[in-house]
Amino acid sequence: MHYENTLAFAQRLDAEDSLRSYRERFLFPQHNGQPVRYFCGNSLGLQPDTVRTALLAELDQWAGHGVEGHFRGELPWMHYHKFLTHQSARLVGALPYEVVVMNTLTVNLHLMLVSFYRPTRQRYKIVMEAGAFPSDQYAMESQVRWHGFDPDDAIVEVAPRQGEDTLRTEDIVAAIEREGEQVALVIFGGVNYYTGQFYDLPAITAAGHKVGAYVGFDLAHTAGNLPLHLHDWGVDFAVWCSYKYLNSGPGGPSGVYVHERHGDNPALPRFAGWWGHDEGERFKMRKGFKPMRGAEGWQLSNAQIFAFAAHKASLDIFDAVGMEALRKKSLRLTGYLEFILDEVNRSKNLFRIITPRDPAARGCQISALTDGRGKALFDSLTANGAIADWREPNVIRFAPVPLYNSFEDVWRVGQLIEQCS
Ligand SMILES: *Cc1c(COP(=O)(O)O)cnc(C)c1O
C-alpha cells in the first residue's frame, strides 16, 4: 500500500476506517488534557468503557443476593466460566468444549505441562524458541528439573542465525527433526514478545507431530492480535492471558485450549480440583475424580467472578468486531507505523526494526532495536504523551492496536520521535 507522512493522509485513513468508532469505547490515560498516544496494548490493553458497569453489576449481585448469587440473575456465578466459552472459542478457532477460562497464564502453562510433558528416558526434550518470555523459560526449566532432567540437556532452544533477528521456519523444523524421537514437547510463543515475530504455527505443529511430540503454544501476544485456527491446525494445547490485547485488566484471567482428542480422554493425567469434576456430581462431595469433558476438565477452582466479568465485557467487543476485520485494519495500521518509523529513521538513524518486514510474519507490534540513545528517546516520548514499551536491554516496542489506535496516533508518534531525538 502507498503511505504518506502527513496528517491529512493519516486522517483520511481514519475517515475510511470502518472500525474507527471502537476507539470511543476505550478509556485513554490523559496527558495535558489530551488522550495519550497509547502504543502499549501488548503489555496492558486499555479499559473498555463497559467494564465498570460489568463489575458494578457483580458487586450488586453480591450485595443483593449473597451466596444466592451463584444461582440468580442473568449470569449466575455457578456457571460463570461457561459465559466466556463461545467467545473464547471463536477467538482462537476452537470448538467450544476445547476452551476454558481459568487461573492466570503461567499457572495454566504448568497445568498443561503436567498433562503434556511427561518425559521418559528416551523422550524427554523440549524444543522452544531462544529468548522466550522469562516466565515460560522458568516454567520449562522447573518442569524439566521436577522430572529429574538437566535443563541444559533437555531444553533445546532454536535461535536466529548469525546476523539475523528472527527465526526461520525451516530452522525450527530442522531442529525438531534433528532431535527427533527425543522430543517430548514443542512449545513456542505464538508471537515472540520481544521481536514481534508471528511463528508459522501450522508448520511447527506438523513438524512436532511428525516426530511424535506434543505441540503447545503460549498465545499471550497472539490472542486478540491475529486470527487463529487451533483446532484445524491440530495444536495439542495452548494458553493465553487476557490483559494484553484482550483488554481485560491487570492480572486478568487466562484462557486454555485443549484439542478434543485429549479433552475426550479422561485417562490423560492431570492435576484435579472440584471445578474440573463432572458437574452433575460436583456437589455430591464424593471421592473419585471424574473429569468434565473437554478443557473444563482441567479446572481446579470456581470462577474469579470480578476478573471474569471484566474479561467478558471485553470479549463482547471482540465478538462484535471479529478477528478477520481486526486483522484487516491491523495490517494497514502496522504497515503505516512501519512506514512512519522508517521515514523518521532515515535521517536520524536511531534504531533498526527487528520485527519481520513480512506482514504475514507479524501481528500489530513493531520492535525497534535502539543504540545507546534508546532509553533517553523512550523516556522523552513518555514525557511528551506517547506511551510505548521499553524492553531491556535496548528495544522499544510499539503496538498499534486496531481496536483503539488511529492512523493519526501513528503519524503523531512519528512527529514526537522527530522532536524527541
Ligand atoms: C505476558 C506473558 C506472560 C505473563 O504471565 P502471567 O502468568 O500472566 O504473569 C507469560 N508468558 C508470555 C509469553 C507472556 O507474554
The ligand as a MOL file (V3000), in Angstrom:
LIG
                    3D

  0  0  0     0  0            999 V3000
M  V30 BEGIN CTAB
M  V30 COUNTS 15 15 0 0 0
M  V30 BEGIN ATOM
M  V30 1 C 2.8140 -11.6580 29.4570 0
M  V30 2 C 3.3450 -13.0380 29.3550 0
M  V30 3 C 3.3650 -13.8860 30.4780 0
M  V30 4 C 2.9180 -13.4070 31.8260 0
M  V30 5 O 2.4500 -14.4500 32.6110 0
M  V30 6 P 1.4220 -14.2390 33.8000 0
M  V30 7 O 1.3370 -15.5850 34.3910 0
M  V30 8 O 0.1250 -13.7440 33.2140 0
M  V30 9 O 2.0000 -13.2210 34.7370 0
M  V30 10 C 3.8390 -15.1800 30.2900 0
M  V30 11 N 4.2660 -15.6150 29.0790 0
M  V30 12 C 4.2570 -14.8140 27.9910 0
M  V30 13 C 4.7160 -15.3410 26.6670 0
M  V30 14 C 3.8140 -13.5090 28.1110 0
M  V30 15 O 3.8370 -12.7150 27.0330 0
M  V30 END ATOM
M  V30 BEGIN BOND
M  V30 1 1 1 2
M  V30 2 1 2 3
M  V30 3 2 2 14
M  V30 4 1 3 4
M  V30 5 2 3 10
M  V30 6 1 4 5
M  V30 7 1 5 6
M  V30 8 2 6 7
M  V30 9 1 6 8
M  V30 10 1 6 9
M  V30 11 1 10 11
M  V30 12 2 11 12
M  V30 13 1 12 13
M  V30 14 1 12 14
M  V30 15 1 14 15
M  V30 END BOND
M  V30 END CTAB
M  END
